[in-house]
Amino acid sequence: MCEPGEHEETAGVGDSTLRRRSAATAIAPYRSFLLRHGPEHGEPETAIGERRHRRDNARDSRTALVVRMEEAAAAEACAGKQRPRRVGGSGDESVAWPVIPEYSIRFPAQTMVDAEAGRAAIRRALRSLRQRHLVEEGAHRPAIEALTRPFAAHALEWKEKAETLELELQQCYKAQSRLSEQLVTEIEEGKASKVLLKEKEELLTNLQNELKQTSEENVQLKQSLEEKTKALDILIQEHQAAKAELEQALAKLKVAEDENKTLIDRWMLEKMKDAERLNEANAMYEEMVLKLKTAGVGGIQHNAQQEADGIIRQSEAGYMETVVPSTCAITIRAHDGGCGSLLFQHNSDKLISGGQDQTVKIWGAYTGALTSTLHGCLGSVNDLAVTNDNKFVIAACSSNKLFVWEANGGRSRHTLTGHTKSVSAVDASWVKSFVIASSSNDRTIKIWDLQTGFCKSTIMSASNPNSLAFIDGDIICSGHRDGNLRLWDIRSGKCTTQIAAHLDVTSVCVSRSKNFILTSGRDNVHNLFDVRTLEICGTFRVTGNKVVGSWGKACISPDDNCIAAGSSDGSVYIWSRLKNDTPTILEGHSSPVLASAWCGLGPLATSDRNHIYIWS
């Protein structure tokens, strides 16, 4: 305690300075408390702005409070002081604010009133500060609690977040890899597309060039078409003129056909008259034979036969009586593989043969000497023919062709092509030297002109023709596999007559007098047809005589009295047309007899697989 005198002394010397110092000393704890409880750290920027504004307001309030406190403390220079103390822990700390002590110093009444007012102001300021502190403490409570939570919970949460982020990162890497692959693929496709685009551009350029060339060609073709159209108009006019000429020629042809038909009727009438005379002679002969048999005189019978038949036939046909051969005079080794065709030249002893060795040979019938060989055939020779003037030899071959040679010298003249299958038969016209006919397995008969080597006409048949022969200049007969004998007019190409002859006709032979047609069939029967009536006038068969497949070819003697046919047993059978008795059998062949031919001068020739036999 101070004495009043001391206080007054002290108060007198530097009273104002002392009051300021005492107030500063008394307010120091409050200053440090206010500074320590400033704005919190780690707040958001918006909260910091608000906090700064409140802090500035609080600083102004605190400054005014401090000034009042200093003025109050100055009045109590000798007053005692006490620092604030902390009570409690770090999280729940409370501030023990300083208590203003009671001074025992006696001051004047005015001074005491002022001091009391200062203490009341200080108490009010402290209550305001305490309330503000509580408000700020409630605002910062969530941050304080978050800071005080255990770090393990944060670590677990952060670990889960890290794993989730790693998974997302892996997915991002995978997506990036896929996108990279797609990018590479797109780049390659882009390059390929560029190359393809370049090729297409080149192709487009080429097509444009081609289009240009085509347009130019089109213009040229258009001009050519106009020219050809004009030429076609001219041809149409010429065709119309030719058509008119053709109609005139057809009219003339029709007149000629009518005249020809009239001549044929007259010719058939004359033939019928000849047949009647022949029948009368035969009747007379049979009557004489019957009388002679009754008389029993053989020599008279022979003379009567010669007078009644031979002399008549000789005068009609122009040939001497044929002697039936009995012995083999000459044997010729002709062809390897078989000799399928034999033919004598007209009024000559030259024998022509064709075989499987693709050659045609000409022999002397009386000597058996080979005079010439014709080469050039492609395939085996199926049939032979010679023109009526003996100038050309024709061979029908299995190579679908016909070959023509000159008989003298053997020079090849023509190769006739047109058949599509093997040529089965060929024959030359007796009237026209340059006209021949051929038949084939393609069911056609073709008429050829040897001067040009071209086909004049083609006749279609319902069955394959195996053989054919000319009857006169314009009529041919053919034997077919369906067993029919057909007669054709080569001018019109029409079948004039069809006769059932055999089950399968293998050969057809026309006599030199053109009065008879001899047909052979696979039924082992030989039929003789009269050309004038087209009726069978003789049938020849015997046990043992068997036709050799489709190859067997029979023939008629020059005087029309004998028929010769080979057999598969190697024998040759000869029948007499008039006697109709047991045939004469010639033996000597070692294999089936394929063909036979009778010379106009007498000898008979037959052939087998390798040899030719000449009988006399």
C-alpha positions in Angstrom: 0.0 0.0 0.0 1.3 3.5 -0.7 1.0 6.4 1.5 -1.1 9.2 0.4 1.7 11.5 0.3 3.8 9.2 -1.8 1.0 8.7 -4.2 0.4 12.3 -4.5 4.1 12.9 -5.1 4.3 10.3 -7.6 1.2 11.5 -9.2 2.5 14.9 -9.5 5.7 14.0 -11.3 5.0 12.7 -14.8 1.4 11.8 -14.0 0.4 11.3 -17.6 3.4 9.2 -18.5 2.8 7.0 -15.6 -0.8 6.4 -16.4 0.1 5.4 -19.9 2.7 2.8 -18.8 0.3 1.4 -16.2 -2.4 1.0 -18.8 -0.1 -0.7 -21.3 1.1 -3.1 -18.6 -2.4 -3.9 -17.6 -3.7 -4.5 -21.1 -0.7 -6.6 -22.3 -2.3 -10.0 -21.4 -5.4 -9.0 -23.3 -3.4 -7.9 -26.4 -1.5 -11.2 -26.5 -4.8 -13.2 -26.1 -6.5 -11.2 -28.9 -3.5 -11.7 -31.2 -3.2 -15.4 -30.5 -6.9 -16.0 -31.2 -6.7 -14.4 -34.6 -8.1 -16.0 -37.9 -7.8 -19.7 -38.2 -5.4 -21.3 -40.8 -6.5 -23.7 -43.5 -9.9 -22.1 -44.2 -11.2 -21.7 -47.7 -10.5 -18.4 -49.5 -14.2 -17.3 -49.2 -14.1 -18.0 -45.5 -10.8 -16.2 -45.2 -12.3 -13.2 -46.9 -15.2 -13.1 -44.5 -12.9 -13.8 -41.6 -10.6 -10.9 -42.6 -13.5 -8.6 -42.7 -14.6 -9.6 -39.3 -11.1 -9.4 -38.1 -10.8 -5.8 -39.3 -14.0 -4.9 -37.5 -12.8 -6.7 -34.4 -9.4 -4.9 -34.5 -11.2 -1.6 -34.6 -13.3 -2.7 -31.6 -10.3 -4.0 -29.7 -8.3 -0.8 -30.4 -11.1 1.3 -29.0 -11.4 -1.0 -26.0 -7.7 -0.9 -25.4 -7.7 2.9 -25.5 -10.5 2.9 -22.9 -8.7 0.4 -20.8 -5.5 2.4 -20.9 -7.4 5.5 -19.8 -9.0 3.5 -17.0 -5.7 2.0 -16.0 -4.0 5.3 -16.0 -6.3 6.3 -13.2 -5.2 3.5 -11.2 -1.4 3.8 -11.5 -0.7 1.7 -8.5 -3.2 -0.9 -9.2 -2.1 -4.6 -9.1 -2.0 -6.8 -12.2 -2.7 -10.5 -12.9 -2.1 -12.5 -16.3 -4.7 -14.7 -17.7 -4.2 -18.4 -17.2 -5.1 -21.5 -19.3 -7.5 -24.0 -17.9 -8.1 -27.5 -19.5 -6.4 -29.4 -22.5 -5.6 -28.5 -26.0 -9.0 -29.3 -27.5 -11.2 -27.9 -24.7 -9.2 -25.0 -23.4 -10.9 -22.1 -21.7 -9.4 -18.7 -20.9 -9.4 -17.5 -17.3 -9.6 -13.8 -17.8 -7.7 -11.5 -15.4 -9.6 -10.3 -12.5 -9.3 -6.6 -11.7 -8.1 -6.4 -8.2 -9.5 -4.1 -5.6 -7.1 -1.3 -4.8 -6.8 -0.1 -1.3 -5.3 3.1 -2.4 -7.4 6.0 -1.7 -8.2 8.2 -4.6 -10.3 11.2 -4.7 -14.0 10.7 -5.3 -13.8 11.6 -8.9 -11.0 9.2 -9.5 -12.9 6.4 -7.9 -15.9 7.0 -10.1 -13.8 6.9 -13.2 -12.1 3.7 -12.1 -15.4 2.0 -11.4 -16.6 3.0 -14.8 -13.4 1.6 -16.4 -13.8 -1.7 -14.6 -17.4 -1.9 -15.8 -16.3 -1.2 -19.3 -13.6 -3.8 -19.0 -16.1 -6.4 -17.8 -18.4 -5.7 -20.7 -15.6 -5.9 -23.2 -14.5 -9.3 -21.7 -18.1 -10.6 -22.0 -18.2 -9.5 -25.6 -14.9 -11.2 -26.3 -16.0 -14.4 -24.5 -19.2 -14.5 -26.6 -17.3 -13.9 -29.8 -14.8 -16.6 -28.9 -17.6 -19.1 -28.4 -19.1 -18.2 -31.8 -15.8 -18.6 -33.6 -15.1 -21.8 -31.8 -18.5 -23.3 -33.0 -17.7 -22.2 -36.6 -14.3 -24.0 -36.5 -15.6 -27.1 -34.8 -15.9 -29.3 -38.0 -12.3 -28.5 -39.0 -11.0 -29.2 -35.5 -12.9 -32.5 -35.4 -11.6 -33.5 -38.9 -8.0 -32.8 -37.7 -8.5 -34.7 -34.6 -9.8 -37.9 -36.3 -7.4 -40.9 -36.6 -5.1 -41.0 -39.6 -5.8 -44.8 -40.1 -9.3 -44.0 -41.3 -7.9 -41.5 -43.8 -5.3 -44.0 -45.0 -7.9 -46.7 -45.7 -10.1 -44.3 -47.6 -7.1 -43.0 -49.5 -6.0 -46.6 -50.3 -9.5 -47.4 -51.7 -9.4 -44.3 -53.7 -5.9 -45.2 -54.9 -7.0 -48.7 -56.0 -10.0 -47.3 -57.7 -7.8 -44.8 -59.6 -5.4 -47.6 -60.5 -8.2 -49.7 -62.0 -9.4 -46.7 -63.9 -5.8 -46.1 -65.0 -5.5 -49.7 -66.3 -8.8 -49.4 -68.1 -7.5 -46.1 -69.6 -4.3 -47.9 -70.7 -6.3 -50.8 -72.3 -8.6 -48.3 -74.0 -5.5 -46.4 -75.2 -4.0 -49.8 -76.5 -7.2 -50.6 -78.4 -7.4 -47.1 -79.8 -3.8 -47.4 -80.9 -4.5 -50.6 -82.7 -7.5 -49.1 -84.3 -5.5 -46.2 -85.3 -2.8 -48.4 -86.9 -5.5 -50.4 -88.7 -7.2 -47.2 -89.9 -3.8 -45.9 -91.1 -3.2 -49.1 -93.1 -6.7 -49.0 -94.5 -6.1 -45.4 -95.4 -2.9 -46.4 -97.3 -4.7 -49.2 -99.0 -7.5 -47.0 -99.9 -5.1 -44.5 -101.3 -3.5 -47.2 -103.5 -6.9 -48.5 -104.5 -8.0 -45.0 -105.3 -4.9 -44.5 -107.5 -5.6 -47.8 -109.3 -9.2 -46.8 -109.8 -8.1 -43.4 -111.2 -5.7 -45.2 -113.6 -8.5 -47.6 -114.6 -10.9 -44.7 -115.0 -8.3 -43.0 -117.3 -7.9 -46.2 -119.3 -11.7 -46.7 -119.6 -12.0 -43.1 -120.7 -9.4 -43.8 -123.4 -11.2 -47.0 -124.4 -14.5 -45.1 -124.5 -12.9 -42.6 -126.8 -11.6 -45.3 -129.0 -14.9 -47.1 -128.9 -16.7 -43.9 -129.9 -14.4 -43.5 -132.8 -14.9 -47.2 -133.8 -18.6 -46.7 -133.4 -18.5 -43.8 -135.8 -16.6 -45.9 -138.3 -18.9 -48.9 -137.8 -21.9 -46.6 -138.3 -20.4 -45.4 -141.6 -19.7 -49.0 -142.6 -23.2 -50.0 -141.6 -24.6 -47.3 -143.9 -22.5 -48.5 -146.7 -23.5 -52.1 -146.1 -27.1 -51.1 -145.8 -26.9 -49.5 -149.3 -25.2 -52.7 -150.6 -27.9 -54.8 -148.9 -30.6 -52.8 -150.7 -28.8 -53.5 -154.0 -28.6 -57.2 -153.1 -32.3 -57.3 -152.2 -33.1 -55.8 -155.6 -30.8 -58.4 -157.2 -32.4 -61.1 -155.1 -35.8 -60.1 -156.3 -34.6 -60.2 -159.9 -33.0 -63.6 -159.3 -36.2 -64.8 -157.6 -38.2 -63.9 -160.6 -35.8 -65.7 -162.8 -36.0 -68.7 -160.4 -39.8 -68.8 -160.7 -39.5 -68.8 -164.5 -36.9 -71.6 -164.2 -39.2 -73.6 -161.9 -42.0 -73.2 -164.3 -39.8 -74.6 -167.0 -38.7 -77.4 -164.7 -42.3 -78.3 -163.9 -42.9 -78.6 -167.6 -39.8 -80.7 -168.1 -40.9 -82.9 -165.1 -44.2 -83.4 -166.7 -42.6 -84.4 -170.0 -40.2 -86.7 -168.1 -43.0 -88.3 -166.3 -44.7 -88.9 -169.7 -41.5 -90.5 -171.0 -41.1 -92.7 -167.9 -44.7 -93.9 -168.4 -43.9 -94.7 -172.0 -40.6 -96.4 -170.9 -42.4 -98.5 -168.3 -45.0 -99.5 -170.9 -42.2 -100.7 -173.2 -40.6 -102.6 -170.2 -43.9 -104.2 -169.5 -44.2 -105.3 -173.2 -40.6 -106.7 -172.9 -41.6 -108.5 -169.7 -44.6 -110.0 -171.5 -42.5 -111.2 -174.3 -40.0 -112.7 -171.8 -42.8 -114.4 -169.9 -44.0 -115.9 -173.2 -40.5 -117.1 -173.9 -40.3 -118.6 -170.4 -43.6 -120.3 -170.8 -42.5 -121.7 -174.1 -39.2 -122.8 -172.5 -41.0 -124.6 -169.7 -43.3 -126.3 -172.1 -40.3 -127.5 -174.2 -38.5 -128.7 -171.0 -41.6 -130.6 -170.0 -41.8 -132.2 -173.4 -38.1 -133.0 -173.4 -38.4 -134.5 -169.9 -41.2 -136.6 -171.1 -39.1 -137.6 -174.2 -36.0 -138.2 -172.0 -33.5 -136.6 -174.3 -30.8 -134.6 -172.4 -29.1 -133.0 -175.4 -32.3 -131.6 -176.8 -33.1 -130.1 -173.4 -29.8 -128.2 -173.3 -30.2 -126.9 -176.8 -33.7 -125.8 -176.0 -32.6 -124.0 -172.9 -29.9 -122.2 -174.9 -32.3 -121.2 -177.6 -35.2 -120.2 -175.4 -33.3 -118.4 -172.7 -29.7 -117.8 -173.4 -30.1 -116.4 -176.8 -32.9 -114.2 -175.6 -31.0 -112.9 -172.6 -27.9 -112.4 -174.7 -29.7 -110.3 -177.2 -31.4 -108.3 -174.4 -28.4 -107.7 -172.1 -25.6 -107.8 -174.6 -23.4 -110.4 -172.8 -22.4 -114.0 -173.4 -23.6 -116.7 -171.1 -21.6 -117.0 -167.9 -19.9 -120.3 -167.0 -20.2 -121.3 -163.4 -16.7 -121.5 -162.0 -15.5 -124.6 -160.1 -11.8 -124.2 -159.3 -9.6 -121.5 -157.8 -7.2 -120.3 -160.5 -5.3 -117.6 -158.6 -4.7 -116.7 -154.9 -3.5 -113.2 -154.0 -2.4 -112.0 -150.6 -3.9 -108.5 -150.9 -4.4 -106.6 -147.7 -3.5 -107.0 -144.0 -6.6 -107.0 -141.7 -9.2 -107.8 -144.3 -10.4 -107.0 -147.8 -13.9 -105.6 -147.5 -14.5 -104.5 -151.1 -14.0 -105.8 -154.6 -14.8 -104.3 -158.0 -14.0 -104.9 -161.7 -13.6 -102.1 -164.1 -16.1 -101.9 -166.9 -15.3 -104.3 -169.8 -11.9 -104.9 -168.3 -10.1 -107.7 -166.4 -8.6 -105.2 -163.9 -9.7 -106.0 -160.4 -9.8 -103.2 -157.7 -9.6 -104.0 -154.0 -9.8 -102.0 -150.8 -8.8 -103.1 -147.3 -8.3 -102.4 -143.7 -4.6 -101.3 -144.4 -5.9 -98.0 -145.8 -4.8 -98.8 -149.4 -6.5 -99.4 -152.7 -4.9 -101.8 -155.1 -5.4 -102.7 -158.8 -4.7 -106.3 -160.0 -4.7 -108.2 -163.2 -7.5 -110.8 -163.0 -5.9 -113.3 -165.2 -2.3 -113.0 -163.9 -2.9 -111.9 -160.3 -0.2 -109.2 -160.7 -0.4 -105.9 -158.8 -0.5 -103.1 -161.4 -0.8 -100.1 -159.0 -1.4 -99.0 -155.4 -3.4 -95.9 -154.5 -2.4 -94.3 -151.2 -3.9 -91.5 -149.2 -6.8 -93.1 -147.4 -7.4 -92.2 -143.8 -9.2 -95.2 -142.3 -10.2 -98.5 -143.7 -11.9 -98.9 -147.1 -15.6 -99.8 -146.8 -16.7 -99.7 -150.5 -15.3 -98.9 -154.0 -16.7 -97.4 -157.2 -15.4 -96.6 -160.6 -16.8 -94.1 -163.1 -18.5 -95.4 -166.3 -15.4 -94.3 -168.4 -13.0 -96.0 -166.0 -11.1 -92.8 -165.4 -11.6 -92.4 -161.7 -11.6 -94.7 -158.7 -13.6 -93.7 -155.6 -13.1 -95.1 -152.1 -15.6 -94.8 -149.2 -13.7 -94.8 -145.9 -14.4 -95.0 -142.2 -12.8 -91.6 -141.7 -16.1 -89.9 -142.8 -14.4 -89.0 -146.2 -14.3 -90.2 -149.8 -11.1 -90.2 -151.8 -10.9 -89.9 -155.5 -7.9 -91.0 -157.7 -7.2 -91.1 -161.4 -7.2 -94.7 -162.4 -4.2 -94.2 -164.8 -1.3 -92.9 -162.8 -2.9 -93.1 -159.3 -2.8 -89.3 -158.8 -5.2 -88.1 -156.0 -8.0 -85.9 -157.5 -10.4 -85.0 -154.7 -11.1 -85.6 -151.0 -14.8 -85.3 -150.5 -15.8 -84.2 -147.0 -19.3 -83.6 -145.6 -20.4 -86.8 -143.8 -20.2 -86.8 -140.1 -19.9 -90.5 -139.6 -18.3 -93.5 -141.4 -19.1 -93.7 -145.2 -20.7 -97.1 -145.8 -21.2 -97.2 -149.5 -20.5 -95.4 -152.8 -21.5 -95.9 -156.5 -21.0 -94.0 -159.8 -23.7 -93.1 -162.3 -23.9 -95.3 -165.4 -25.0 -92.4 -167.5 -23.2 -89.3 -166.1 -19.4 -89.6 -165.7 -19.0 -87.0 -163.0 -21.9 -87.9 -160.7 -21.5 -90.2 -157.7 -23.6 -91.0 -154.7 -22.5 -92.0 -151.2 -24.3 -93.2 -148.0 -23.2 -92.9 -144.4 -24.1 -93.9 -140.9 -25.2 -90.3 -140.3 -28.4 -91.3 -142.1 -27.7 -89.2 -145.2 -27.1 -89.9 -148.9 -25.0 -87.3 -150.7 -24.8 -86.6 -154.4 -21.3 -85.3 -155.5 -19.9 -83.6 -158.6 -16.5 -84.9 -159.4 -15.6 -81.9 -161.7 -15.8 -79.5 -158.7 -15.5 -81.9 -155.8 -18.5 -80.4 -154.1 -21.7 -81.9 -152.7 -24.7 -81.2 -155.0 -27.4 -82.3 -152.7 -28.1 -84.2 -149.4 -30.9 -86.7 -148.9 -32.1 -87.4 -145.3 -33.1 -91.0 -144.5 -35.1 -92.4 -141.6 -32.5 -95.2 -141.2 -28.8 -95.8 -141.7 -28.2 -96.9 -145.3 -25.7 -99.8 -145.5 -25.4 -99.9 -149.3 -26.6 -98.2 -152.5 -26.4 -98.4 -156.3 -27.5 -96.5 -159.4 -30.3 -97.9 -161.4 -30.2 -95.3 -164.1 -29.0 -91.7 -164.4 -31.3 -90.2 -161.8 -32.6 -93.1 -159.7 -30.7 -94.9 -157.0 -31.6 -97.7 -154.7 -30.4 -98.1 -151.1 -30.6 -100.9 -148.5 -31.2 -99.8 -144.9 -30.7 -101.3 -141.4 -34.5 -101.1 -140.8 -34.8 -103.9 -143.5 -36.3 -101.7 -146.3 -35.2 -101.2 -149.9 -35.8 -97.6 -151.0 -35.7 -96.0 -154.4 -34.7 -92.3 -154.6 -35.0 -89.6 -157.3 -31.7 -87.6 -156.9 -33.2 -84.6 -158.7 -35.9 -84.0 -156.1 -34.3 -85.9 -153.1 -37.6 -87.7 -152.5 -38.1 -91.4 -151.9 -40.3 -92.8 -154.7 -40.6 -96.4 -153.5 -40.1 -98.3 -150.2 -40.2 -102.1 -150.1 -39.7 -104.4 -147.1 -36.8 -106.7 -148.1 -35.0 -108.1 -145.0 -34.6 -107.7 -141.3 -31.4 -105.7 -142.0 -30.2 -105.1 -145.6 -26.4 -105.6 -145.8 -25.8 -105.1 -149.5 -27.5 -104.0 -152.8 -26.3 -105.0 -156.3 -27.9 -103.9 -159.6 -27.4 -106.2 -162.6 -25.6 -105.0 -165.6 -28.8 -105.1 -167.6 -30.5 -102.9 -165.0 -33.4 -105.4 -164.9 -32.7 -106.9 -161.4 -31.8 -105.7 -157.9 -30.1 -108.3 -155.6 -30.4 -107.7 -151.9 -28.7 -109.6 -149.1 -29.8 -109.4 -145.4 -28.7 -110.5 -142.0 -31.5 -113.1 -142.1 -29.2 -115.1 -144.5 -31.6 -114.6 -147.4 -30.8 -113.2 -150.8 -33.8 -111.6 -152.7 -33.9 -110.8 -156.4 -36.3 -107.9 -157.3 -37.5 -107.2 -160.8 -36.9 -103.5 -161.5 -39.9 -103.3 -163.8 -42.4 -104.5 -161.2 -40.4 -104.1 -158.0 -41.6 -107.6 -157.0 -39.4 -110.5 -155.7 -38.7 -112.8 -158.6 -36.3 -115.1 -156.8 -35.3 -116.0 -153.2 -32.0 -117.8 -152.5 -31.1 -119.5 -149.3 -29.5 -122.7 -148.1 -28.5 -124.2 -144.8 -24.9 -123.3 -144.1 -24.8 -120.0 -145.9 -24.6 -117.2 -143.4 -24.0 -113.6 -144.3 -20.9 -112.1 -142.6 -22.5 -109.3 -140.5 -22.8 -106.0 -142.3 -19.9 -106.8 -144.6 -21.2 -109.6 -146.7 -21.7 -108.5 -150.3 -23.3 -110.7 -153.0 -23.1 -110.1 -156.8 -24.9 -111.0 -160.0 -23.3 -112.6 -163.1 -23.0 -110.4 -166.2 -25.8 -112.4 -167.9 -28.1 -112.1 -164.9 -28.3 -115.9 -164.6 -26.2 -116.6 -161.5 -26.0 -115.2 -158.0 -22.8 -115.5 -155.9 -22.6 -114.9 -152.2 -19.9 -115.6 -149.6 -20.5 -117.3 -146.2 -19.0 -117.0 -142.8 -17.8 -120.7 -143.0 -15.4 -119.7 -145.8 -17.5 -121.1 -148.7 -18.9 -119.4 -151.8 -22.4 -120.3 -152.9 -23.6 -119.9 -156.5 -27.2 -120.2 -157.4 -28.8 -120.3 -160.9 -31.6 -117.8 -161.3 -33.5 -120.1 -163.7 -32.9 -123.6 -162.4 -33.5 -122.8 -158.7 -31.8 -126.0 -157.7 -29.0 -126.9 -155.3 -26.3 -124.2 -155.4 -22.7 -124.8 -156.4 -20.3 -124.5 -153.4 -16.8 -123.3 -153.9 -14.4 -124.1 -151.0 -10.9 -122.8 -150.4 -11.1 -119.8 -148.1 -9.8 -120.2 -144.6 -11.8 -117.3 -143.1 -15.3 -115.8 -143.7 -15.9 -114.5 -147.2 -16.5 -110.7 -147.1 -17.0 -109.6 -150.7 -17.5 -110.9 -154.2 -17.4 -109.4 -157.7 -18.1 -110.9 -161.2 -16.1 -109.7 -164.1 -17.9 -109.0 -167.4 -15.4 -111.1 -169.1 -16.0 -114.2 -167.0 -13.8 -114.6 -163.8 -15.4 -114.5 -160.3 -13.4 -112.8 -157.5 -13.9 -113.3 -153.8 -12.1 -112.0 -150.7 -11.6 -112.9 -147.1 -9.5 -111.5 -144.3 -6.1 -111.5 -146.1 -6.6 -113.1 -149.6 -8.3 -112.7 -152.9 -9.4 -115.8 -154.8 -10.1 -115.7 -158.5 -12.3 -118.6 -159.7 -12.6 -120.0 -163.2 
